[in-house]
Every structure is written in structure tokens, then in C-alpha cells.
Amino acid sequence: MESLSGAVDSERRHARPSLRPAVVYPAFVIAKWGGPDNNVSLKINGRTKTRGIDYRLGIEVDGSGTYTLVIWLPLSATEPVSFEFGDGK
């Protein structure tokens, strides 16, 4: 699982597999998401994905009130994959 942090307007991550299959059901944890709004956009290899069909997400809040976005994808790939997360606006 990859851990990301920082204010997010748009976040891009690339997975470059070296073993086959290299990407299997990835999960991303993005700390300091900014708020409880779970209106998130996701593109995989430049293609917009649909929440509930192509990915699932949740927002966690820690004791200090910091929001963390968790995204899980039912995806496996043997080629490089590009992920782009946005605030959905």
C-alpha cells in the first residue's frame, strides 16, 4: 500500500511493475485530504473511472480531526499504470 500526504487538488501516481502481475488490488491512503467531502475523481491511464464500479473509497478522521482518504481498486495489471486523483470538482 502506498501512503500519500499533503493538500490535494490533483494527485498523480504511477505504478511501474517489475514482476508479473505487478499491480494487484492496489489501495492508496492519502493523508490530510482536506475535508469530509468524498466527492473524488479518479483517472486510470487517462480514463475517468466510476465510483462504486471501478473503485471504492472511504474517509477516515483521526483524533485531531485530520481527514484521510482511502481508495481501493479491484484492478490487476502487468503493464505500467497511471493513477490521477482529484477533488471531484
N, C-alpha and C positions, 0 to 999 in steps of 0.2 A: 504494500500500500504506500502510495506517495503522499507526503504531507506538504501542504502549501500554506502560506500565510500572507497577510497583507490586505489592504483595501483592494477590492476587485471591481473594476469596471469591465474588464475583459482579461481573461487569463488564458494563456496558451501553453499547452504541454505537448511534448512529443514522446512517444514510446518507440524506441528503435530496437526491435527484437534481435537477439543474437542466438537464441535457441528456438527450436520449433516445438510446439506453439509457444510463442514468447509472451503474448498478452492473453490472459485468461481471466475473465470476470473481474476487471480492474475496479478498484474503489479509490476515490480521491477524497481527501479531507482538506478543506480549505478553511483555515483558522481566520478569525477576525473578518467574517463575511460582511458585517456591517449592520445587519438588522434581521428581524424575523420574517421578512418578505421572502417567500420561497418561489418567487417568480424568476426562474433561472432559465437561461437559454444554453443550449449545447450544440456544438457542431463537431462532427467527426469527419476528418478528411474533407472539410469544407462544406459538408452537407448537414443541414439543420435536422435535429432529431426531436422526437416527440416524447414528452414526459409520460411515464406510465407504460409506454410501449417499448421505447428504446432505452430508457434509463429510469432509475428510481432515485429519490433524494429525500433528505431529512435535514432539519436544522436542530442543532444541539445548543444549549445555553449553559455555560459554566457558572460557578458560584459568584463570579464577579460581573456577570451579565454579558460576557463576550459570546457572540454567535459564531458557530462553526457549521459550515455546510459539508454534508457528506453525500457523495454521489456514487452510485453503484451501477455498473453496466453489464448486462448479460451478453458479453462480447468476447470472442476469441479471435486472434489474428496472428498470422505468421509473417506479415509484412509490416513496415513502419506505419504507425497510426498517429494522426494529429488530432488533439483534443482542444477545443476552444470553449471556455465557459464565460458567460456574461450574465448581467443582472436582469436580463429579460425585458428591458425597457427599450 
